Amino acid sequence: MPKIKRGESAVILVVILILGALVGSVIGEVIASLLPGGLVEQIFAKGVNPGISPPAVLDLKVVTATFGLTVRINLASLLGIGLALLIYKKL
């Protein structure tokens, strides 16, 4: 098995964490659609959305650039990130 360099390890960790958050969010949305309007939906599907809203716009008259980032964090995505960390440690 080839040895993973430190920089490659960091990239792999970030990719695994993002995938864990995505899988957790999808599971949270599925739970919310199966049990709408209840306590379970509020716990797993509701979350916070930190980010730049509205996006920042840099207009240089020749080039216009729009910068924005929003992260949606809920309990299901946090559980997915935790599971992803466990998987990463096993690698």
N, C-alpha and C positions, 0 to 999 in steps of 0.2 A: 504494500500500500504506500503510495507516495506521500511524503511529508508535506503538510500544508504550511505555507509561509504565514507570517503574522498579518500582513496586509490582506491576503486572500481569506484568512480566517475572519477578519472583521467584515469583509464583504459578504461572506457566507452567513455570518450572524445577522446582519441587517436584512438580508433576503429572507432568512428563516423567520425573523420577527415580523416582517411585513406580511409574509404568507400566513403566519399564525394569526395576526390581527384580521386579515381578510377572511380566513376560515371561521374565526370566532364571530365576526360580524354577520356572515351569512347564516351561521347557526342561530344567532340571536334573532335575525329577521325571520327565519323559518319558525322559530318558537313563537315569535310575536304574531305571525299570521295564523298559526294553529290555535293559539289561545288569545284572541283579541280582547282588549278592554279589561283585562284582569291584572292582578298583582304581578304575575309572572312576566307579562309584557312590559310592565313598568320597570321591573328589575333588570331584565335582559336586553331590551331593545332601546330604552330611553338612555340618553347619555349627554355628554357635553361636546360642543363643536368649537374648540379653540382655533383661532386662525385670523387671517386678514380678511375682513369683510366690510366694505366692498374691496376688491383687489386694488392695489396701488398701480397707478398708471404714470409712466414716464414718457412724456411727449416731447421729442426733440425736433419736431416739425419735419424732419426727414424720415425718422424712424420712431415708431411708437412701440413701447414695450409695456406689457401688463404683467404684474407679479402678484401672485396670490397662492395661498396655501391654507387649506382647512383640514383638520384632522377630526374624525368622528370617533370618540372613545365611549364605549359602553362596557358593561360588565362582561358580556360575552366576548368582546374583543380582548379584554384584559385576560380572561381565562385562556383564550387562544394564544396570546403572547406567552403566558406562563407555560402552557403545554409546549410551545415552540422552544422555549428556553430549556425545558427538560430534554427535548429531543436533541437540541444542540449539544448539551452536556454529554449525552450518550454517544455522540459522534466522536 
